[in-house]
Amino acid sequence: MNRTRKCFWIGLLLAVPMATLAQSTGTNNPAPRDRGEVHGLTYSNAALGFNYQLPQGFFVVPFNPSAGPFILTIADKHNGTPWRDRIVLAATGQSPSNLSDYAAHFVRALPVGSHVVVLRDTRRLKVAGQDFFRIDFQKTSEGKIMYQDFVCTRLKGSVVSWTFGSLDKQRVEEMAASINSVAFASAKAR
């Protein structure tokens, strides 16, 4: 399987649970229409009221917005293998009452054939005074173990999430630490 196809399948496997969540949790609000923009390594979304600094070495991957209505941006980093490290930033118009359950449901919604194993259960963390929820897991794709961390928060009535993925658990941890770079435009963003 060629490199482009592998990258496509990784992105698809990251996005599938988001579509499932949109159909199964909370109140159905429309997904945010503003996908934001990236300048250098800084992702900004004025409509949702936040900025996020991508880790060094990552680049934004062009994608077809109609293929993933919840995806805000995708960023990859070459790591010396055909499988790139990936960050998927997404937002849904969902308003689940419990973000901890939402994060756990994200992992449960992955395809059964992915052989998902939760490595660390959902936990709360604070970033710039805002509650975020994180769950760490691994799954199998084409015989490779992929490590992933899913992190989410609520902003302006939407759930904003980051999915970090790599074949290397340490790299996922380093990528997930970038969540600490999130900055909010104002208290109204929350």
SVG drawing of the C-alpha trace seen along z (x, -y; Angstrom):
<svg xmlns="http://www.w3.org/2000/svg" viewBox="-31 -38 45 45">
<polyline fill="none" stroke="black" stroke-width="0.4" points="0.0,0.0 1.5,-3.4 2.3,-6.2 -0.6,-8.4 -3.1,-5.6 -1.7,-4.8 -1.9,-8.4 -5.5,-8.6 -6.5,-5.5 -4.9,-6.8 -6.9,-10.0 -10.1,-8.1 -9.6,-6.0 -9.1,-9.1 -12.2,-10.8 -14.8,-7.9 -15.5,-8.1 -16.3,-11.8 -19.0,-11.1 -20.4,-8.4 -20.4,-10.8 -22.3,-13.4 -25.1,-10.9 -25.2,-9.5 -24.5,-12.1 -26.0,-15.4 -28.1,-18.0 -27.6,-18.2 -26.3,-21.7 -24.8,-22.4 -21.0,-21.8 -19.0,-25.0 -18.6,-26.4 -15.4,-28.4 -12.5,-25.9 -10.0,-28.5 -6.6,-29.1 -3.0,-28.3 -0.1,-30.8 3.2,-29.2 2.6,-26.7 -0.3,-28.6 -3.8,-27.4 -6.4,-30.1 -10.2,-29.9 -11.9,-33.3 -15.4,-31.7 -14.4,-29.3 -12.1,-31.8 -8.8,-30.0 -5.3,-29.5 -3.2,-26.4 0.5,-26.0 1.4,-23.0 4.5,-21.2 7.7,-21.8 8.1,-19.9 4.4,-19.5 2.8,-20.8 -0.9,-21.2 -2.3,-18.5 -4.7,-19.7 -8.0,-17.8 -11.4,-17.9 -13.7,-19.7 -16.7,-17.7 -15.0,-14.5 -14.9,-15.5 -17.4,-18.0 -16.1,-18.1 -12.5,-18.3 -10.9,-21.8 -7.3,-20.9 -5.0,-17.9 -1.2,-18.2 1.4,-15.6 5.1,-15.1 7.4,-12.8 9.1,-10.4 11.2,-8.3 8.6,-5.6 5.7,-5.5 3.3,-6.2 3.4,-9.9 2.7,-11.3 -0.7,-13.0 -2.8,-15.6 -6.4,-15.9 -8.2,-19.0 -12.0,-18.7 -15.2,-20.4 -18.8,-19.2 -21.9,-21.2 -22.6,-18.6 -23.4,-19.6 -22.9,-16.5 -23.5,-17.0 -20.4,-15.0 -17.2,-15.5 -15.5,-12.6 -18.1,-10.2 -17.8,-11.9 -14.1,-11.1 -14.6,-7.5 -17.4,-7.1 -14.9,-8.4 -12.7,-5.3 -15.7,-2.9 -16.9,-4.2 -13.8,-3.0 -14.3,-0.1 -14.2,3.3 -11.5,4.6 -9.1,1.9 -8.5,4.0 -8.6,0.9 -7.0,1.1 -7.4,-1.8 -4.0,-2.5 -5.2,-5.2 -8.8,-6.0 -10.4,-9.4 -9.1,-12.1 -9.5,-15.8 -6.8,-18.3 -6.7,-22.1 -5.3,-24.2 -5.4,-28.0 -8.1,-27.6 -10.3,-25.5 -11.4,-21.8 -10.1,-19.4 -10.6,-15.6 -8.0,-13.1 -8.0,-9.3 -5.0,-7.3 -5.4,-4.2 -3.8,-2.0 -5.3,-0.3 -4.0,2.0 -4.1,0.9 -2.6,3.0 -0.7,5.0 0.9,1.9 0.1,0.8 -0.8,-2.9 -0.8,-4.9 -3.4,-7.7 -4.5,-10.3 -7.8,-12.0 -8.3,-15.4 -11.4,-17.5 -13.0,-20.6 -16.1,-22.6 -15.9,-26.0 -18.9,-28.2 -21.3,-25.3 -19.1,-23.1 -16.8,-20.2 -13.3,-20.8 -11.0,-17.8 -7.5,-16.9 -6.5,-13.4 -2.7,-12.7 -1.5,-9.6 1.9,-7.9 3.5,-4.5 5.7,-5.6 4.1,-6.1 6.7,-8.6 6.1,-10.8 2.3,-10.7 3.1,-11.9 5.2,-14.8 2.5,-15.7 -0.2,-15.6 1.8,-18.0 1.3,-20.6 -2.3,-21.0 -0.7,-23.3 -0.2,-25.8 -3.9,-26.5 -4.8,-30.1 -8.3,-31.6 -9.3,-34.9 -11.4,-35.7 -13.5,-34.2 -16.5,-34.5 -14.8,-31.7 -15.7,-29.2"/>
</svg>
